[in-house]
Amino acid sequence: MKGTLVRRERIWGTGLIVVGIVLLGVVFFAAFAIVSDPGGYYDRWVPAEDIAGPEASFDWASSGLAVEFTDTSEIGDAAIERWVWDFGGGAESSNPNPSHRFSASESTVTLEVVDTDGFSSRAEATLELEPGVTDSGEGALGLSDLADNVVDTVERSTKGGLVVVLVIGLFVVLTMVGGRFISQGVRILRPLPDRINVKLRPKELELAVAEATSDGEEAAETTHTPVTLPADGQIETAEERVEAGV
């Protein structure tokens, strides 16, 4: 019966150690994989938007007050089906690559592109033109689109931060559990010697110290100084020494 109990304890302790080692191994290999390719894991945990819209942009080249525009917008998941150019002063165009002659030397041009999924993007540029002078430039994303991109980036970063914190917390918990399993298994296989814990109240502790002190004093009082006997075996008293003049 005792042998069976010991065998069960050994199996149980060995099993705990094995489980703990497996947990620590999983944490180690997962952490190593994340460190090897953090960007890939981040994109997997926090994917970007499922549907990407277009990103408007254009180039322009002027000769005096006449300007030619070229659409350079990036296509998202769907093709662009509509271009809306606004040259100011009520002049517009739906041509992807239009041309326009301005009457003012400084004008603001905007381009809005819309894809087949209904997503849109807007770019703009300010042109400073002079008669007889050639120039060129490009249109960049408008403020509204930039603000939307910033909001999307912040939201994705926030989600990514929460995911990272959760993953780190999971690793810490698994590490603690694995270490606990291993220590418990070792304790079962190699149990610690039994210990007896005695708790004394303050008053009982004072009495114990007092008794120990009194016992020590009694022992000191009962200690005798050894006496050396003279060669003839006789001990002289104090009175005999006085009479002898010693």
Secondary structure, DSSP 4 states (H G I P E B T S, - for coil): -HHHHHHHHHHHHHHHHHHHHHHHHHHHHHHHHHHH-HHHHHHHHS---SS---B--EEEEEETTEEEEEE-PBP-SS-EEEEEEEEETTEEE--SS-EEE-SSSEEEEEEEEEETTS-EEEEEEEEE--TT-EEEEEEEE-HHHHHHHHHHHHHHHHHHHHHHHHHHHHHHHHHHHHHHHHHHHHHHHSPPPP-------HHHHHHHHHHHHHHHHHHHHT-----PPPTTS----HHHHHHTT-
